[in-house]
Amino acid sequence: MWSDNETIRDLVNFSQVADIAAERIVGARGEPLSMGISGDWGVGKSSMMKLLRNSLEERDEIDVRFVEFNAWLYQNYDDARAALMEAITAAVVEQAIEKKDTLAKPVLDKAKGLLKRVKKLRLLGLAGSAAVDYFTMGTMTPLVAGGMAALSGLTDGSVTGEDVKGAKDFVAEGISGGRSLIEEEKDGEGTEPVEETPRKAIQAFRDDLEATLEELGITLVVLIDDLDRCLPKTAIATLEAMRLFLFLKHTAFVIAADEGMIRQAVRSHFDGAELDDDLVTNYFDKLIQLPIRVPPLGTQEVRAYLMMLFVENEADLDDNKKEEMRDAVCKRLGRSWEGKRVDKAFMLEQIGECPSGLLNRLALAERIAPILTTSPKIQGNPRLIKRFLNTLSMRMSMARIQEVNVDEEVLVKLLLFERCGDKEAYAEVLRAVNEAEDGHPTLLADKERRVRGDGDVPRLEKPWNDPFHSNWLALDPPLANRDLRGALYVSRETHPIISRADELSSDAKSVLDMLLKMTSASTTVNDEVANLSTQEIAHVTDAVLLKARQETSWGTPNILNAMQALASASSASASLVVAFFAEVPTSQVKASLVPRLANTEWGKQILTSLNARDDIKGSAQKAIQTAMKGKA
């Protein structure tokens, strides 16, 4: 299994992008910097953040301290703005305490005073949101658990004395705490508190923080991740909190987020306002000075990524060898613009003596990399590729534990179709496998021959003619002549195994078995069919017609006997048989079929339909025309 978490194990040469970002932070020389790492979900933004941190830690040009902040963890539990302020301040104070022996006492006191300023801002913010918002019927910002519990009793429809007392105590505590903090800051004579507006309080906090960072001689790098997982309110609150710290010297903010999700959060925040795309984009651009987009993976990178994932999971290779190969692959990818390739041949050069299991997986990676890159459902997304491989691993484990004989390459091909293909087409393949006695999806035969250029077969129709399905059909191994029952059995967590036979009563199942074994007309079978209910005949007809679709030459195959018995017993079944022959390719119609159809009303309908085809030729055309004249 492969971990789905972020990592500093760079498998696709992302480190070069992280190094460029680290150079920008170092090159800022203490000037404020804000950087955005953008990309879709799962492309590696969090890993890029870790690689950036790793790159900065290896440099000695500047003294860096990190604050990692995940707004998603605070959602619905705390005010993200206050939580970010506390996280940043705590990191600065911790650094000051570490250097207390070398710092002047005023500097240390100023650093410790930052915590008091944050507490004051938090208390003022809570008083405003709890008291003002509640009594004005406004929207309350997230409160600490105790405060929310105290106020919730006033709005749940059953106000008690305890509820009122709890609310009063909560507000009083906030006012008292705020007053005590303010009273700590007396003027020189200690008689009157210093009057400080919220604006002044915020500016004082910024000034003290900047001065402390200067005295400490550090650059504070704040890494904000998972912002695009947050609800719009939390995402915007975090971005707004950033504004308190932005453009302070000795700070660098790095935000990892999907730009599309942030734009949606901005639109939600300004709900009802007329915002064009430029205005929404400008909101984010004003916060981000340096945008960096995680590079999408092309076929070359996806192939290398797959191969390295298989290498990382190979028990017969030691860690040193894996690290050597990872380094070689990243260097090779850095020269891909010269036409250098990471393929099976290159990997075997690096490995030397390759374990047989790994050799097969490297070959598999070469085959599936193009389709994992171009499929609209995966598009080379590293997280989706890992989940694909983890699902494959689970199914192979299930096959081993339950002693089901499954070819891994067949399982890979089916999993690709399940994840990326048309749902109705996939369901059609499942039905064909479930209904076939040998588990062969013969409906794929002509389609697979078509994409391989074998013989004169009909053109593919939707959805089979789009790029994904065409590439999937061409992918080895062909499946039309494979027994897929075992592969579908270990895949049943997403699709239950249901055949038409499962819907039949024991009597109907017995009749179906007799119909499928018929080699000629039988009055005994006809009588058994007549004893079935209308619904049972319909189910049996569906099963027979599914079997009939496996025929490729329509003279007098045995399945025609079953179709005649059903059509004679039920007008509904007769209509289905007529509709079935309307879809039989002209090239499969033989002259010997005509006499079998000419003696029944439903058969004459089929002949009329066939006679109207422009491409009916030869002996079949003559036989049909002769039968039509006899009918006249």
C-alpha positions in Angstrom: 0.0 0.0 0.0 1.1 3.6 -0.6 0.6 6.4 1.9 -1.8 9.1 0.8 -0.1 11.8 3.0 2.2 14.5 1.9 5.9 13.6 1.8 9.4 15.0 1.2 10.2 11.9 -0.9 10.3 13.6 -4.2 9.6 11.2 -7.0 9.0 13.5 -9.9 11.6 16.3 -9.6 9.4 18.7 -7.7 12.4 19.7 -5.6 13.6 22.0 -8.3 10.4 24.1 -8.0 10.7 24.1 -4.2 14.3 25.2 -4.4 13.3 28.2 -6.7 10.7 29.2 -4.1 13.3 28.9 -1.3 15.7 31.1 -3.3 13.0 33.8 -3.4 12.6 33.8 0.3 16.3 33.9 0.9 16.7 36.6 -1.7 14.1 38.8 -0.1 16.8 39.6 2.6 14.2 40.3 5.3 11.8 42.1 3.1 8.2 40.9 3.4 7.1 38.2 0.9 3.8 36.3 0.3 3.8 33.3 -2.0 1.0 31.1 -3.3 1.4 27.4 -4.2 -1.6 26.6 -6.3 -2.9 23.5 -8.1 -5.9 21.1 -8.1 -6.7 18.7 -5.3 -4.2 15.9 -5.0 -1.5 17.3 -7.3 1.1 17.7 -4.5 0.7 21.2 -2.9 1.3 19.9 0.6 4.3 17.9 -0.5 5.6 21.0 -2.2 5.3 22.9 1.1 7.3 20.2 2.8 9.9 20.2 0.1 10.1 24.0 0.4 10.6 23.8 4.2 13.3 21.1 3.7 15.1 23.3 1.1 15.1 26.3 3.5 16.3 24.2 6.4 19.4 23.2 4.4 20.4 26.8 3.8 22.5 28.8 6.1 22.1 32.3 4.5 19.3 33.2 6.9 18.0 32.0 10.2 14.4 30.7 9.6 11.7 29.8 12.0 8.5 28.0 10.7 4.9 28.2 11.7 2.7 25.5 10.1 -0.9 26.4 10.2 -3.8 24.3 9.0 -7.0 26.3 9.1 -9.1 23.2 8.4 -8.3 21.8 11.9 -9.8 24.9 13.6 -13.0 25.0 11.5 -16.0 25.0 13.8 -13.9 24.9 16.9 -12.2 28.3 17.1 -11.9 31.6 15.3 -9.3 30.9 12.6 -8.1 34.5 12.7 -7.4 34.3 16.4 -5.8 30.9 16.1 -3.4 32.1 13.4 -2.4 35.1 15.5 -1.7 32.9 18.5 0.3 30.3 16.5 2.5 33.0 15.0 3.0 34.8 18.3 3.7 31.6 20.2 6.5 30.7 17.7 8.1 34.1 18.2 7.9 34.0 22.0 9.3 30.5 22.0 12.3 31.7 19.9 12.8 34.6 22.3 12.8 32.3 25.3 15.4 30.1 23.6 17.6 33.1 23.2 16.9 34.8 26.5 20.5 34.5 27.6 21.6 36.7 24.7 18.7 39.1 24.6 18.3 42.4 26.4 15.5 42.4 29.0 13.4 45.0 27.1 13.4 42.8 24.0 12.4 39.7 26.0 9.6 41.7 27.7 8.4 43.0 24.3 8.3 39.4 23.0 6.3 38.2 26.0 4.0 41.2 25.7 3.0 40.0 22.2 0.9 37.2 23.9 -0.9 39.8 26.0 -1.7 41.8 23.0 -3.1 38.8 21.2 -5.2 37.9 24.2 -6.5 41.5 24.3 -7.5 41.4 20.6 -9.1 38.0 21.1 -11.1 39.2 24.1 -12.2 42.4 22.3 -13.2 40.3 19.3 -15.2 37.8 21.4 -17.0 40.6 23.3 -18.1 42.1 19.9 -19.2 38.9 18.4 -20.9 37.5 21.5 -22.7 40.6 22.7 -23.2 42.8 19.7 -23.9 40.1 17.2 -26.3 38.3 19.5 -28.3 41.3 20.6 -28.5 42.7 17.0 -29.4 39.4 15.5 -26.2 39.4 13.5 -24.1 36.4 12.5 -21.9 35.2 15.3 -18.3 34.4 14.5 -17.0 31.1 15.9 -16.6 31.2 19.7 -14.7 29.1 22.2 -16.7 26.1 23.3 -17.6 27.5 26.7 -18.9 30.8 25.3 -21.0 29.1 22.7 -22.5 26.7 25.2 -23.4 29.6 27.5 -25.3 31.5 24.7 -26.8 28.5 23.0 -29.4 28.0 25.7 -30.9 31.4 24.9 -31.8 30.3 21.4 -32.9 26.7 21.8 -36.5 27.5 22.6 -36.4 26.8 26.3 -34.6 29.6 28.2 -33.9 28.8 31.9 -32.4 30.8 34.7 -29.2 28.9 34.3 -29.0 29.9 30.6 -29.4 33.6 31.5 -26.8 33.4 34.3 -24.4 31.5 32.0 -24.7 34.2 29.3 -24.2 37.0 31.8 -21.2 35.3 33.4 -19.6 34.8 30.0 -20.0 38.4 28.8 -18.9 39.7 32.3 -15.8 37.5 32.2 -14.9 38.8 28.7 -15.4 42.5 29.8 -13.5 41.9 33.1 -10.6 40.2 31.3 -10.4 42.9 28.7 -10.4 45.6 31.4 -7.7 43.9 33.4 -5.5 43.8 30.4 -6.1 47.4 29.5 -5.4 48.5 33.1 -2.1 46.8 33.0 -1.0 49.5 30.5 -1.0 52.7 32.6 0.6 55.9 31.7 3.8 57.0 33.3 2.1 58.1 36.6 -0.1 55.0 36.8 -3.4 57.0 37.1 -5.3 56.5 33.9 -5.4 53.6 31.4 -4.0 54.4 28.0 -6.8 54.8 25.5 -6.3 52.4 22.7 -8.7 51.9 19.8 -8.8 48.6 17.9 -6.9 50.2 15.1 -4.2 51.4 17.5 -4.1 48.0 19.2 -3.5 46.2 15.9 -0.8 48.7 14.8 0.9 48.3 18.1 0.9 44.5 17.7 2.4 44.8 14.2 5.1 47.2 15.4 6.1 45.0 18.4 6.1 41.9 16.3 8.3 43.4 13.6 10.7 44.9 16.2 11.0 41.5 17.9 11.8 39.7 14.7 14.4 42.3 14.0 16.0 41.9 17.4 15.9 38.1 17.2 17.5 38.1 13.7 15.1 35.5 12.3 12.8 35.3 9.3 9.4 33.9 10.2 8.0 31.6 7.4 4.3 30.8 7.9 3.1 27.8 6.0 -0.7 27.8 5.5 -2.1 24.6 4.1 -5.4 23.0 3.3 -7.1 26.3 2.9 -9.2 25.0 0.0 -10.6 22.3 2.3 -12.2 24.9 4.5 -15.7 26.3 4.3 -15.8 29.7 2.6 -16.2 31.5 5.9 -13.1 29.9 7.4 -11.0 30.3 4.3 -11.8 34.0 4.1 -11.3 34.5 7.8 -7.8 33.0 7.5 -6.9 35.2 4.5 -8.2 38.2 6.3 -6.1 37.3 9.4 -3.0 37.2 7.1 -3.5 40.8 6.3 -2.6 41.6 9.9 0.9 40.2 9.3 1.5 40.8 5.6 4.2 43.2 4.6 6.0 43.0 7.9 9.7 42.7 7.6 11.3 39.4 8.3 8.1 37.5 7.4 7.2 35.2 4.5 3.8 33.7 4.0 3.3 30.6 1.9 -0.3 29.6 1.1 -1.2 26.3 -0.5 -4.6 26.3 -2.1 -6.7 25.6 -5.2 -7.2 29.0 -6.7 -10.6 27.9 -8.0 -11.8 27.0 -4.5 -10.5 30.4 -3.1 -12.3 32.3 -5.9 -15.5 30.4 -5.0 -15.0 31.3 -1.3 -14.6 35.0 -2.2 -17.8 34.9 -4.2 -19.6 33.2 -1.3 -18.2 35.8 1.1 -19.5 38.7 -1.0 -22.8 36.9 -1.6 -25.2 39.2 -3.5 -22.6 41.6 -4.7 -21.8 41.9 -8.4 -18.3 40.6 -8.8 -16.7 39.9 -12.2 -13.9 37.5 -12.6 -11.2 40.2 -12.5 -12.4 41.5 -9.1 -12.4 38.0 -7.6 -8.9 37.3 -9.0 -7.7 40.7 -7.7 -8.7 39.8 -4.2 -6.3 36.9 -4.1 -3.6 38.7 -6.1 -3.5 41.5 -3.6 -2.5 38.9 -0.9 -0.1 36.9 -3.1 3.1 38.5 -4.5 4.6 35.4 -6.0 2.3 32.7 -7.4 3.8 29.3 -8.0 1.7 26.5 -9.7 2.5 22.9 -9.0 3.5 21.5 -12.5 1.0 19.0 -13.9 2.4 15.6 -14.7 2.8 14.6 -18.3 3.2 11.0 -19.6 6.9 11.1 -18.9 6.4 12.1 -15.2 3.5 9.7 -14.7 5.5 6.8 -16.0 8.4 7.8 -13.7 6.0 8.2 -10.8 4.4 4.8 -11.3 7.8 3.1 -11.6 9.2 4.8 -8.5 6.0 3.9 -6.5 6.6 0.2 -7.5 10.3 0.6 -6.6 9.5 2.1 -3.2 7.2 -0.9 -2.5 9.7 -3.5 -3.6 10.9 -5.5 -0.5 13.9 -7.0 -2.3 15.6 -3.6 -2.8 17.3 -1.9 0.2 16.7 1.7 1.1 20.1 2.9 -0.2 19.3 1.5 -3.6 15.8 3.1 -3.6 17.3 6.5 -2.7 19.9 6.1 -5.5 17.2 5.4 -8.0 15.0 8.3 -6.8 17.9 10.7 -7.2 18.7 9.3 -10.7 15.0 9.5 -11.8 14.7 13.2 -10.6 18.0 14.1 -12.4 16.7 12.3 -15.6 13.4 14.1 -15.5 15.3 17.4 -15.2 16.8 16.6 -18.7 13.5 15.4 -20.3 13.5 18.6 -22.4 16.5 17.1 -24.1 14.5 14.0 -25.0 15.8 11.9 -22.1 13.3 9.3 -21.0 12.5 7.5 -17.8 11.3 4.1 -19.1 11.8 0.5 -18.3 15.2 0.4 -20.0 16.5 3.3 -18.0 15.1 1.8 -14.7 16.7 -1.6 -15.4 20.1 0.2 -16.0 19.8 1.7 -12.5 18.6 -1.5 -10.7 21.0 -4.0 -12.2 19.5 -7.4 -11.2 15.8 -6.7 -11.2 13.4 -8.9 -9.1 10.9 -10.6 -11.5 7.9 -9.1 -9.8 9.2 -5.6 -10.2 10.2 -6.2 -13.8 6.5 -7.0 -14.6 5.3 -3.9 -12.8 7.7 -1.7 -14.7 6.3 -3.0 -17.9 2.8 -2.5 -16.6 3.7 1.2 -15.7 4.8 1.7 -19.3 1.5 0.5 -20.7 -0.8 2.3 -18.4 1.0 5.7 -17.9 -0.4 7.2 -21.1 -4.0 6.4 -20.2 -3.6 7.6 -16.6 -2.2 10.9 -18.0 -4.9 11.6 -20.5 -8.0 10.2 -18.8 -10.3 13.1 -17.7 -11.0 11.3 -14.5 -7.3 11.1 -13.4 -5.3 13.5 -15.5 -2.0 12.4 -14.0 -3.1 13.4 -10.5 -0.5 11.9 -8.0 -3.1 11.3 -5.3 -5.6 9.6 -7.6 -2.8 7.5 -9.1 -1.9 6.3 -5.5 -5.5 5.5 -4.8 -5.8 3.6 -8.0 -2.8 1.5 -7.1 -4.0 1.0 -3.5 -7.3 -0.3 -4.8 -5.5 -2.6 -7.2 -3.4 -3.9 -4.2 -6.5 -4.5 -2.1 -8.1 -6.5 -4.9 -5.0 -8.6 -5.5 -4.9 -9.3 -1.8 -8.6 -10.3 -1.8 -7.8 -12.6 -4.7 -4.9 -14.2 -2.9 -6.8 -14.7 0.4 -9.9 -16.2 -1.3 -7.8 -18.2 -3.7 -9.3 -16.6 -6.8 -7.1 -16.9 -9.9 -6.8 -13.3 -11.3 -4.3 -11.9 -13.8 -3.1 -8.6 -12.4 -2.9 -7.0 -15.8 -6.6 -7.9 -16.4 -7.5 -6.4 -13.1 -5.6 -3.2 -13.9 -7.5 -2.9 -17.2 -10.9 -3.4 -15.6 -10.1 -1.0 -12.8 -9.1 1.7 -15.4 -12.5 1.2 -17.1 -14.3 1.3 -13.7 -12.6 4.5 -12.7 -12.5 6.4 -16.0 -15.0 4.8 -18.5 -18.6 5.4 -19.3 -20.8 3.9 -16.5 -23.4 2.4 -18.8 -20.7 0.9 -21.0 -19.0 -0.6 -18.0 -22.3 -2.0 -16.7 -22.9 -3.5 -20.2 -19.5 -5.4 -19.9 -20.4 -6.6 -16.4 -23.8 -8.0 -17.6 -22.1 -9.7 -20.5 -19.6 -11.4 -18.2 -22.3 -12.4 -15.6 -24.5 -13.9 -18.3 -21.8 -15.7 -20.3 -21.3 -19.4 -19.3 -17.6 -19.0 -19.7 -17.3 -15.4 -18.3 -16.1 -14.0 -21.7 -17.3 -10.5 -22.6 -17.6 -11.3 -26.3 -19.3 -8.0 -27.0 -15.8 -6.5 -26.9 -14.5 -8.8 -29.7 -15.3 -6.5 -32.7 -14.4 -3.4 -30.8 -11.0 -4.7 -29.9 -10.4 -5.9 -33.4 -11.4 -2.5 -34.7 -8.9 -0.5 -32.7 -6.2 -3.0 -33.6 -7.0 -2.8 -37.3 -7.8 -6.5 -37.6 -10.3 -7.2 -40.3 -13.4 -5.5 -41.6 -15.5 -4.7 -38.5 -18.1 -2.0 -37.9 -17.0 1.5 -36.8 -17.1 2.2 -33.1 -20.0 4.2 -31.8 -20.4 6.4 -28.7 -19.0 6.1 -26.1 -16.5 3.6 -27.5 -15.1 6.0 -30.1 -13.9 8.6 -27.7 -10.1 8.7 -27.0 -10.3 7.1 -23.6 -12.3 4.1 -24.6 -10.4 3.6 -27.9 -7.1 3.6 -26.0 -8.6 1.3 -23.3 -9.7 -1.2 -26.0 -6.2 -1.1 -27.5 -4.5 -1.7 -24.1 -3.1 -5.2 -23.6 -4.3 -7.7 -22.8 -7.5 -8.1 -25.0 -10.4 -9.1 -22.8 -13.0 -10.5 -25.2 -11.8 -14.1 -24.9 -10.8 -13.9 -21.2 -12.8 -15.3 -18.3 -13.4 -12.2 -16.2 -15.6 -13.7 -13.5 -12.8 -13.9 -10.9 -11.7 -10.3 -11.6 -15.3 -9.1 -11.2 -15.7 -11.1 -8.0 -12.8 -9.3 -6.3 -14.2 -6.0 -7.6 -17.6 -6.4 -6.1 -17.2 -3.7 -3.5 -18.3 -1.2 -6.2 -20.5 -3.4 -8.4 -22.6 -6.3 -7.1 -22.6 -9.5 -9.1 -26.1 -9.8 -10.5 -27.1 -11.8 -13.5 -30.5 -12.2 -15.1 -30.6 -15.8 -13.9 -30.5 -14.5 -10.3 -33.9 -12.8 -11.0 -35.5 -16.1 -12.1 -37.6 -18.6 -10.1 -36.5 -22.1 -10.0 -39.1 -23.1 -12.6 -38.0 -20.2 -14.9 -34.3 -21.1 -14.4 -35.1 -24.7 -15.4 -36.9 -23.6 -18.6 -34.0 -21.2 -19.4 -31.6 -24.1 -19.1 -33.7 -26.2 -21.5 -34.0 -23.4 -24.0 -30.2 -22.9 -24.1 -29.7 -26.6 -24.8 -32.2 -26.8 -27.6 -30.8 -28.1 -31.0 -34.2 -28.3 -32.7 -37.8 -27.4 -32.1 -39.5 -29.1 -29.1 -43.1 -29.2 -28.2 -42.1 -30.2 -24.6 -40.1 -27.0 -24.2 -42.9 -25.0 -25.8 -45.3 -26.3 -23.2 -42.9 -25.5 -20.3 -42.5 -21.9 -21.6 -46.3 -21.6 -21.8 -46.6 -22.5 -18.1 -44.5 -19.5 -17.0 -45.9 -16.2 -16.0 -45.7 -13.2 -18.3 -43.0 -11.6 -16.1 -40.9 -14.8 -16.0 -41.1 -15.1 -19.8 -39.8 -11.6 -20.1 -36.8 -12.4 -17.8 -36.1 -15.6 -19.7 -36.3 -13.7 -23.1 -33.8 -11.1 -21.8 -31.4 -13.9 -20.9 -31.8 -15.7 -24.2 -31.3 -12.5 -26.3 -28.1 -11.7 -24.3 -26.8 -15.1 -25.3 -27.9 -14.5 -28.9 -25.8 -11.4 -29.0 -22.7 -13.6 -28.9 -23.6 -15.1 -32.3 -21.7 -13.7 -35.3 -23.3 -15.8 -38.1 -27.1 -15.8 -38.5 -28.0 -18.9 -40.5 -29.6 -21.5 -38.2 -27.7 -21.3 -34.9 -29.1 -23.4 -32.0 -30.1 -20.2 -30.1 -32.6 -19.5 -32.9 -34.7 -22.5 -31.6 -35.0 -20.8 -28.2 -35.9 -17.5 -29.7 -38.7 -19.1 -31.8 -40.1 -20.9 -28.8 -40.3 -17.6 -26.8 -41.7 -15.5 -29.7 -44.4 -18.1 -30.3 -45.4 -18.0 -26.6 -45.5 -14.2 -26.1 -46.2 -11.3 -28.3 -44.0 -9.2 -26.1 -41.1 -11.6 -26.6 -41.9 -11.6 -30.4 -41.5 -7.8 -30.4 -38.1 -8.1 -28.7 -36.9 -10.7 -31.2 -37.9 -8.5 -34.1 -36.1 -5.6 -32.5 -33.0 -7.8 -31.9 -32.7 -8.7 -35.6 -33.0 -5.0 -36.6 -29.6 -4.6 -34.9 -27.9 -7.7 -36.5 -25.2 -6.5 -39.0 -26.1 -7.3 -42.6 -22.9 -9.2 -43.1 -24.0 -11.8 -40.5 -27.3 -12.6 -42.2 -27.3 -15.9 -44.2 -29.8 -17.3 -46.7 -30.5 -20.3 -44.5 -32.1 -18.0 -41.9 -34.9 -17.0 -44.3 -37.0 -20.2 -44.3 -37.0 -20.3 -40.5 -38.6 -16.9 -40.4 -41.0 -17.0 -43.3 -43.7 -19.1 -41.6 -44.4 -16.8 -38.7 -45.9 -13.3 -38.5 -43.0 -12.0 -36.4 -40.6 -13.7 -38.8 -42.2 -11.9 -41.7 -41.7 -8.6 -40.0 -38.0 -9.4 -39.7 -37.8 -10.2 -43.4 -39.5 -7.0 -44.3 -37.0 -5.1 -42.3 -34.1 -6.9 -43.8 -35.4 -6.5 -47.4 -35.5 -2.7 -46.8 -31.7 -2.6 -46.2 -29.7 -1.1 -49.0 -26.6 -3.3 -48.3 -28.3 -6.7 -48.3 -26.7 -8.6 -51.2 -26.1 -12.0 -52.7 -27.9 -15.2 -51.7 -29.4 -13.7 -48.6 -31.0 -11.0 -50.7 -32.4 -13.5 -53.2 -33.8 -15.8 -50.4 -35.5 -12.8 -48.8 -37.0 -11.6 -52.1 -38.3 -15.1 -52.9 -39.9 -15.4 -49.5 -41.5 -11.9 -49.8 -43.0 -12.9 -53.2 -44.4 -16.0 -51.7 -45.9 -13.9 -48.9 -47.6 -11.7 -51.5 
